[in-house]
Amino acid sequence: MVKVPVFILSGFLGSGKTTLLERLLVESEKRKLKSAVLMNEMGKTDTDGQMISEKSHQVEKLLDGCMCCNKKSEVVNCMETLLARKPDVLFIELTGVANPEEVVDSLTEPQIIDRVYVKKIITLIDAENILAYNSLFDSDRELVKTTRRQVEVGDFLIVNKIDLVSDSKKAKIEKFIKRLNPVAKTVFSTYSKVELDSLFNTAPSSIEHNRMRLKTNDHHHSFSRVKSITLSLSTQTRKKDIERFLKKWKPRLLRAKGYVHFENGTYLMQQAMKRVQWSRALFHGEPYIVLIGIDLHEHEIKEDWAQLVEKATVG
């Protein structure tokens, strides 16, 4: 099955995400790529959706909530609706207060995990205000953590509204970004005007070549720092063995989840930070565990997992 590449657009309120999305849709059309969009708005009013709908007929909207929080359960339904239309590329525009890695988590649900992969996490940064967030949100430390996290996990950082800041402030912004994320590509822009070839990861060649490159089924071509690794589990094991395995891959491991069969039934395992929770589930498919993290060493993780499974089989 060919997996559809997903671009996640992140960044705080007013940073220019919708403007960039418009440009990405125009670029997709130039490349003869059929695009689909999942938009998330915090309020009950769809302020940007109508404008985007005019540029892409494949649009699903989640209103009045954040898809990484109270709208998580609806993400899969929206994604299935969009995937049924067989897009070549899919864009997800997040609310300004969403953590991108939690959205990656949503894409690992059983119904869609084998149908999509994260191509890039693009984070837009408001040059005029980014350095002031720490003091502006002094009463809400979680919001400060969120705005920083958006920078930390981005693969491609766009410092927008650069025309509104001085050269000295620009230098401070560069230093701030490098401290949070020294490896991501960073560009400066106004009105989200950036060169898009590197985002699509295609050379300026024929349309058909572009289409085939984008429709690759190899997860290694995503180049996203936040990646998900799926581990199958063909034999029964113990909860403590799985928890020990997860602990080994911190701090790069952001979260993990999966469905595991035990003698007394099937359980949903969810790990976030230091906590691992197990709850009974009605899942009847093949058991699996998904690891989500930054710069995870896939080969080493899979080798370690294979050893755990082998010991469980022998035992």
C-alpha positions as CSV (number, residue, x, y, z in Angstrom):
1,M,0.0,0.0,0.0
2,V,1.3,3.5,-1.0
3,K,1.5,5.8,2.0
4,V,0.4,9.4,1.7
5,P,3.0,12.0,2.8
6,V,1.7,14.4,5.5
7,F,3.0,17.9,6.1
8,I,2.2,19.3,9.5
9,L,2.0,23.1,9.8
10,S,2.7,24.3,13.3
11,G,3.3,27.6,15.0
12,F,1.7,30.0,17.4
13,L,-1.4,32.1,16.6
14,G,-0.8,34.7,13.9
15,S,2.5,33.3,12.7
16,G,1.4,32.8,9.1
17,K,0.3,29.1,8.9
18,T,-2.7,29.7,6.7
19,T,-0.8,31.9,4.3
20,L,1.8,29.2,3.9
21,L,-0.9,26.6,3.4
22,E,-2.3,28.6,0.5
23,R,1.2,28.7,-1.1
24,L,1.6,24.9,-0.6
25,L,-1.7,24.3,-2.3
26,V,-0.8,26.4,-5.2
27,E,2.5,24.6,-5.5
28,S,0.8,21.2,-5.3
29,E,-1.5,22.2,-8.2
30,K,1.6,23.2,-10.2
31,R,3.0,19.8,-9.6
32,K,-0.2,18.1,-10.6
33,L,-0.6,16.7,-7.1
34,K,-4.0,16.1,-5.7
35,S,-4.0,17.7,-2.2
36,A,-6.1,17.3,0.9
37,V,-6.3,19.5,4.0
38,L,-7.2,18.9,7.6
39,M,-7.7,22.3,9.4
40,N,-8.1,22.8,13.1
41,E,-9.6,26.0,14.6
42,M,-9.9,26.7,18.3
43,G,-13.2,28.6,18.0
44,K,-16.6,27.5,16.7
45,T,-16.3,29.7,13.7
46,D,-14.4,28.5,10.6
47,T,-12.3,31.6,9.9
48,D,-9.8,30.2,7.4
49,G,-11.6,27.1,6.1
50,Q,-13.7,28.8,3.4
51,M,-10.7,30.5,1.9
52,I,-8.7,27.3,1.8
53,S,-11.7,25.3,0.4
54,E,-11.6,27.5,-2.7
55,K,-8.1,26.2,-3.4
56,S,-8.6,22.6,-2.4
57,H,-11.8,20.6,-2.6
58,Q,-10.4,18.0,-0.2
59,V,-10.9,19.8,3.1
60,E,-11.9,18.5,6.5
61,K,-12.3,20.9,9.5
62,L,-12.1,20.4,13.3
63,L,-13.7,23.3,15.1
64,D,-13.9,24.4,18.7
65,G,-11.0,22.5,20.1
66,C,-7.4,21.4,19.6
67,M,-6.8,18.1,17.7
68,C,-4.0,17.2,20.1
69,C,-6.4,17.4,23.0
70,N,-10.2,17.2,23.1
71,K,-10.5,16.6,19.3
72,K,-8.1,13.6,19.1
73,S,-11.0,11.1,18.7
74,E,-12.2,12.9,15.6
75,V,-8.9,13.0,13.8
76,V,-9.1,9.4,12.6
77,N,-12.6,9.9,11.1
78,C,-11.4,13.1,9.2
79,M,-8.3,11.4,8.0
80,E,-10.2,8.4,6.7
81,T,-12.6,10.7,4.9
82,L,-9.7,12.5,3.2
83,L,-7.8,9.3,2.4
84,A,-10.8,7.8,0.7
85,R,-10.4,10.6,-1.9
86,K,-7.0,9.3,-2.7
87,P,-4.8,12.4,-2.3
88,D,-1.2,12.5,-3.4
89,V,-0.3,14.8,-0.4
90,L,-2.0,15.8,2.8
91,F,-1.6,19.0,4.8
92,I,-2.6,19.4,8.5
93,E,-2.8,22.9,9.8
94,L,-2.7,22.9,13.6
95,T,-4.1,25.4,16.1
96,G,-1.6,27.8,17.5
97,V,-1.5,25.9,20.8
98,A,-1.0,22.4,19.5
99,N,2.1,20.2,20.2
100,P,3.1,18.7,16.8
101,E,4.3,15.4,18.3
102,E,0.9,14.8,19.8
103,V,-0.6,15.1,16.3
104,V,1.9,12.5,15.1
105,D,0.6,10.3,17.8
106,S,-2.9,10.7,16.3
107,L,-1.6,9.4,13.0
108,T,-0.6,6.1,14.5
109,E,-4.1,4.9,15.2
110,P,-4.8,1.4,13.7
111,Q,-7.1,2.6,11.0
112,I,-4.6,4.9,9.4
113,I,-1.1,4.0,10.6
114,D,-0.3,2.0,7.4
115,R,-1.7,4.7,5.1
116,V,0.2,7.9,6.0
117,Y,3.7,9.0,7.0
118,V,5.0,12.4,8.3
119,K,6.9,14.1,5.5
120,K,7.8,17.2,7.4
121,I,6.9,19.3,10.4
122,I,7.0,22.9,9.4
123,T,7.0,25.4,12.2
124,L,6.3,29.1,11.6
125,I,7.7,31.6,14.0
126,D,6.5,35.1,14.6
127,A,9.7,37.2,14.5
128,E,8.0,40.2,16.1
129,N,6.8,38.3,19.2
130,I,8.8,35.1,19.6
131,L,11.2,36.6,22.1
132,A,8.4,38.1,24.2
133,Y,6.4,34.9,24.7
134,N,8.3,34.0,27.9
135,S,7.1,37.2,29.6
136,L,3.7,37.5,27.8
137,F,2.7,34.1,29.1
138,D,4.4,34.3,32.4
139,S,1.2,33.2,34.1
140,D,0.8,30.1,31.8
141,R,4.0,28.1,31.8
142,E,2.4,25.4,29.7
143,L,1.9,27.8,26.9
144,V,5.6,28.9,27.0
145,K,6.5,25.2,26.9
146,T,4.2,24.7,23.9
147,T,5.6,27.6,21.9
148,R,9.1,26.3,22.5
149,R,8.2,22.7,21.7
150,Q,6.9,23.8,18.3
151,V,10.4,25.1,17.6
152,E,12.2,22.1,19.1
153,V,10.4,19.4,17.0
154,G,10.3,21.3,13.7
155,D,12.1,20.0,10.6
156,F,11.8,23.2,8.7
157,L,11.6,26.5,10.6
158,I,10.2,29.7,9.0
159,V,10.9,32.9,10.9
160,N,8.1,35.0,9.5
161,K,7.4,38.8,9.5
162,I,11.2,39.4,9.5
163,D,10.5,42.8,8.0
164,L,9.1,44.0,11.3
165,V,12.3,43.4,13.3
166,S,15.8,45.0,13.4
167,D,19.0,43.3,12.5
168,S,20.0,43.0,16.2
169,K,16.7,41.4,17.1
170,K,17.1,39.0,14.2
171,A,20.4,37.9,15.5
172,K,18.9,37.3,19.0
173,I,16.1,35.2,17.3
174,E,18.7,33.1,15.5
175,K,20.6,32.5,18.7
176,F,17.3,31.6,20.5
177,I,16.3,29.1,17.8
178,K,19.7,27.5,17.6
179,R,19.6,26.8,21.3
180,L,16.2,25.0,21.0
181,N,16.8,23.3,17.6
182,P,20.3,23.4,16.2
183,V,19.7,20.9,13.4
184,A,16.5,22.1,11.6
185,K,16.8,24.2,8.5
186,T,15.8,27.8,9.3
187,V,14.7,30.4,6.7
188,F,13.6,34.0,7.1
189,S,10.5,35.4,5.3
190,T,7.8,37.9,5.0
191,Y,4.2,36.7,4.2
192,S,5.4,33.1,4.4
193,K,7.2,33.5,1.1
194,V,9.8,30.7,1.0
195,E,11.3,28.5,-1.6
196,L,9.1,25.4,-1.7
197,D,11.2,22.8,-3.6
198,S,13.1,21.8,-0.5
199,L,9.8,21.3,1.4
200,F,8.5,18.9,-1.3
201,N,12.0,17.3,-1.4
202,T,12.0,17.1,-5.2
203,A,14.3,18.4,-7.8
204,P,12.9,20.7,-10.4
205,S,12.3,18.0,-13.0
206,S,9.3,16.5,-14.7
207,I,5.9,16.5,-13.1
208,E,5.7,12.7,-13.2
209,H,9.0,12.4,-11.4
210,N,7.8,14.8,-8.7
211,R,4.7,12.7,-8.3
212,M,6.5,9.4,-7.9
213,R,9.0,11.0,-5.4
214,L,6.2,12.3,-3.3
215,K,4.2,9.1,-3.4
216,T,7.1,7.0,-2.1
217,N,6.2,4.2,0.3
218,D,9.5,4.3,2.1
219,H,9.2,5.8,5.6
220,H,12.9,6.7,5.6
221,H,12.2,9.3,3.0
222,S,10.2,11.5,5.4
223,F,13.3,13.2,6.8
224,S,11.1,14.3,9.8
225,R,13.0,14.5,13.1
226,V,9.8,13.4,14.9
227,K,9.2,9.9,13.6
228,S,7.1,6.9,14.5
229,I,8.4,3.4,14.6
230,T,6.0,0.5,14.5
231,L,6.9,-2.7,16.3
232,S,5.0,-5.9,15.8
233,L,4.4,-8.4,18.6
234,S,3.7,-11.9,17.4
235,T,4.1,-13.5,20.9
236,Q,3.0,-12.7,24.4
237,T,5.3,-10.8,26.7
238,R,5.1,-9.1,30.1
239,K,4.1,-5.6,30.9
240,K,7.3,-5.0,32.9
241,D,9.5,-6.1,29.9
242,I,7.7,-3.6,27.6
243,E,8.1,-0.8,30.2
244,R,11.8,-1.6,30.7
245,F,12.2,-1.5,26.9
246,L,10.6,1.9,26.6
247,K,12.6,3.3,29.5
248,K,15.8,2.4,27.6
249,W,15.1,4.8,24.8
250,K,14.5,7.9,26.7
251,P,15.0,10.9,26.5
252,R,14.5,10.7,22.7
253,L,11.3,8.8,23.2
254,L,8.4,11.3,23.5
255,R,5.6,8.9,23.8
256,A,4.5,5.3,22.9
257,K,1.3,3.4,22.6
258,G,0.0,0.2,21.3
259,Y,-2.3,-2.8,21.7
260,V,-0.9,-5.9,23.4
261,H,-2.6,-9.3,23.9
262,F,-2.1,-11.0,27.3
263,E,-3.6,-14.2,28.7
264,N,-6.4,-12.2,30.5
265,G,-7.2,-10.0,27.5
266,T,-6.1,-7.1,25.3
267,Y,-4.7,-3.9,26.7
268,L,-4.1,-0.4,25.3
269,M,-0.7,0.8,26.5
270,Q,0.0,4.5,26.5
271,Q,3.3,6.1,27.6
272,A,3.9,9.8,28.0
273,M,6.8,11.3,29.9
274,K,7.5,9.0,32.9
275,R,4.0,7.4,33.1
276,V,2.9,4.2,31.4
277,Q,-0.8,3.4,31.6
278,W,-2.5,0.1,30.7
279,S,-6.3,-0.1,30.1
280,R,-8.5,-2.9,28.7
281,A,-9.3,-2.6,25.0
282,L,-11.7,-4.2,22.5
283,F,-9.0,-4.2,19.7
284,H,-9.0,-7.5,17.7
285,G,-6.3,-6.8,15.2
286,E,-2.6,-7.8,15.2
287,P,-0.9,-6.5,18.3
288,Y,1.7,-3.7,17.8
289,I,3.5,-0.9,19.6
290,V,4.4,2.5,18.2
291,L,7.3,4.6,19.4
292,I,7.2,8.4,18.7
293,G,10.3,10.4,19.3
294,I,13.0,12.8,18.1
295,D,15.9,11.3,16.1
296,L,15.1,7.8,17.2
297,H,17.7,5.1,16.1
298,E,15.3,2.8,14.2
299,H,17.8,0.0,13.5
300,E,18.9,-0.2,17.1
301,I,15.4,-0.1,18.4
302,K,14.2,-2.8,16.1
303,E,17.1,-5.0,17.0
304,D,16.5,-4.5,20.7
305,W,12.8,-5.3,20.2
306,A,13.6,-8.5,18.3
307,Q,15.7,-9.7,21.2
308,L,12.9,-9.0,23.6
309,V,10.4,-10.9,21.5
310,E,12.8,-13.8,21.0
311,K,13.3,-14.1,24.8
312,A,9.5,-14.0,25.3
313,T,9.1,-16.8,22.7
314,V,11.8,-19.0,24.3
315,G,10.4,-18.3,27.8
